[in-house]
Structure formats: C-alpha cells, structure tokens
Amino acid sequence: VPDERGAIGYAVITVAGGTISDAKLYVLQLKTSDNYQYQTSLDAWQTLEEDLMTKQDPAKVDAVAQATGTSTLFKEAAADALAKAANK
C-alpha cells in the first residue's frame, strides 16, 4: 500500500484463535531516526500496532497525532493483510 510520500507499506498480522495477537507495520524503505525526519511517525508504529490488537479492527484504530500519513498507511495495510488472509 503506497502512502502520500511514496513509501510502500505492508502489515504482517498474526491471528490466533480468531483474535489478532500480533501486528507489525513495515515499509520497503528502511526508515530510522538517522534518515527520516519525522520521528513522530516512527514513534507511532508501536502505538498503532498495539491499538489494532486491542480493537481487533483496522477501521477502529485511532490515528496518531502528527502521524496521520503513517496511521492511514497502517490501517490500509492491516486491512489489506486481513482481507488477503480471509481469502485463503
């Protein structure tokens, strides 16, 4: 799933017993505090992952302030991963 800055993101979701037990956001471009100026975006990843496990629905995950693009990317990537898993 591409974001508005051209980053390509994907989510790896683990479902156990019908419940999302783990969620990770990845981007094809390695982003670190050394090469990416939006630290708030990097800090948001864990919050978004934890929120998905709590709410169990990407549409219900709250956007993180000052990381709207990352929040949208995560929600879209998580929804895409779950849809693909459901079709298998």
Phi, psi and chi 1 to 4 in degrees:
 res  aa     phi    psi   chi1   chi2   chi3   chi4
   1 VAL       -  121.2  176.5      -      -      -
   2 PRO   -84.9  148.2   25.7  -29.6      -      -
   3 ASP  -104.1 -177.5   73.7    3.0      -      -
   4 GLU   -70.8  -12.7   76.5  -80.9   -4.3      -
   5 ARG  -102.4    6.9  -69.4 -169.7  175.9  100.6
   6 GLY    89.7    1.1      -      -      -      -
   7 ALA   -73.2  141.5      -      -      -      -
   8 ILE  -104.4  119.7  -54.3  -67.3      -      -
   9 GLY  -117.1  154.3      -      -      -      -
  10 TYR  -147.8  156.2   64.4   96.6      -      -
  11 ALA  -116.7  144.4      -      -      -      -
  12 VAL  -113.7  116.1  175.0      -      -      -
  13 ILE  -114.6  132.0  -51.9  -66.5      -      -
  14 THR  -107.1  125.8  -57.4      -      -      -
  15 VAL  -116.5  126.0  177.3      -      -      -
  16 ALA  -129.9  125.1      -      -      -      -
  17 GLY    61.3   31.8      -      -      -      -
  18 GLY    80.0    7.1      -      -      -      -
  19 THR  -122.7  137.9  -59.3      -      -      -
  20 ILE   -68.7  116.3  -62.5  170.7      -      -
  21 SER  -106.4  -13.6   59.4      -      -      -
  22 ASP  -158.1  146.2 -167.3   35.3      -      -
  23 ALA  -147.5  133.1      -      -      -      -
  24 LYS  -135.8  136.0  -63.1  -67.9  179.8 -151.4
  25 LEU   -99.2  135.4  173.8   64.3      -      -
  26 TYR  -130.6  150.5  -63.1   96.3      -      -
  27 VAL  -124.9  148.6  -69.1      -      -      -
  28 LEU   -68.8  -24.9  -64.0 -178.6      -      -
  29 GLN   -93.5  123.9  -56.8   86.3  -17.5      -
  30 LEU   -65.9  118.6  179.4   62.0      -      -
  31 LYS  -111.5  125.8  -67.9 -179.1  179.9 -178.7
  32 THR  -134.8  169.4   67.9      -      -      -
  33 SER   -65.0  -17.1   56.0      -      -      -
  34 ASP   -79.4  -29.1  -67.1  -29.5      -      -
  35 ASN  -122.2    4.8   68.0    3.6      -      -
  36 TYR  -134.5  123.9 -168.4   65.4      -      -
  37 GLN   -80.6   -8.0   66.2 -178.4   -7.2      -
  38 TYR  -102.0   78.0  -56.4  102.2      -      -
  39 GLN   -59.6  -34.6 -174.4   63.6   40.9      -
  40 THR   -58.4  -38.1  -55.3      -      -      -
  41 SER   -64.4  -44.8  173.1      -      -      -
  42 LEU   -63.9  -39.9  -62.8  173.8      -      -
  43 ASP   -68.2  -25.4  -65.9  -19.6      -      -
  44 ALA   -72.1  -24.1      -      -      -      -
  45 TRP   -53.8  -51.8  -70.9   25.1      -      -
  46 GLN   -63.5  -39.8 -177.1  175.4   -1.0      -
  47 THR   -61.2  -44.6  -60.0      -      -      -
  48 LEU   -65.0  -43.6  -66.5  164.6      -      -
  49 GLU   -61.0  -45.3  -66.2  161.5   -7.4      -
  50 GLU   -66.0  -38.6  -70.6  172.3   -3.0      -
  51 ASP   -64.7  -37.3 -159.6   26.7      -      -
  52 LEU   -64.6  -42.2  177.2   59.3      -      -
  53 MET   -65.8  -33.3  -72.9 -177.4  -72.9      -
  54 THR   -72.9  -45.7  -60.8      -      -      -
  55 LYS   -90.2  -20.6  -65.4 -174.2  176.5  160.0
  56 GLN    64.1   17.5  -63.6  -67.5  -57.5      -
  57 ASP  -152.4  117.9 -178.4  -11.2      -      -
  58 PRO   -56.3  -33.6  -22.0   30.7      -      -
  59 ALA   -66.4  -22.3      -      -      -      -
  60 LYS   -94.8   -3.6  -66.1  179.7 -179.1  176.9
  61 VAL   -69.3  130.7  170.3      -      -      -
  62 ASP   -75.6  138.3  -66.8  -34.1      -      -
  63 ALA   -68.5  145.6      -      -      -      -
  64 VAL   -92.1  129.4  175.0      -      -      -
  65 ALA   -55.8  136.1      -      -      -      -
  66 GLN    66.7   15.6  -61.0 -179.6  -14.4      -
  67 ALA  -141.6   43.1      -      -      -      -
  68 THR   -62.3  -44.3  -56.1      -      -      -
  69 GLY   -61.7  -43.2      -      -      -      -
  70 THR   -65.6  -40.6  -63.0      -      -      -
  71 SER   -62.1  -44.9  -61.2      -      -      -
  72 THR   -64.5  -44.6  -60.1      -      -      -
  73 LEU   -58.7  -45.4  177.8   66.4      -      -
  74 PHE   -62.5  -48.1  175.7   76.1      -      -
  75 LYS   -61.3  -42.4  -69.1  169.2   72.7  165.2
  76 GLU   -67.3  -42.9  -70.2  175.6   -1.0      -
  77 ALA   -66.6  -39.9      -      -      -      -
  78 ALA   -66.0  -43.3      -      -      -      -
  79 ALA   -62.8  -40.6      -      -      -      -
  80 ASP   -63.9  -44.3 -174.9   56.9      -      -
  81 ALA   -62.8  -42.6      -      -      -      -
  82 LEU   -67.4  -38.6  -70.4  168.7      -      -
  83 ALA   -64.7  -41.7      -      -      -      -
  84 LYS   -65.4  -39.2  -73.6  178.4  179.6  173.7
  85 ALA   -66.0  -37.3      -      -      -      -
  86 ALA   -68.3  -26.2      -      -      -      -
  87 ASN   -86.3   -1.2  -71.3  -31.7      -      -
  88 LYS   -88.3      -  -74.3 -171.0  176.5 -172.6
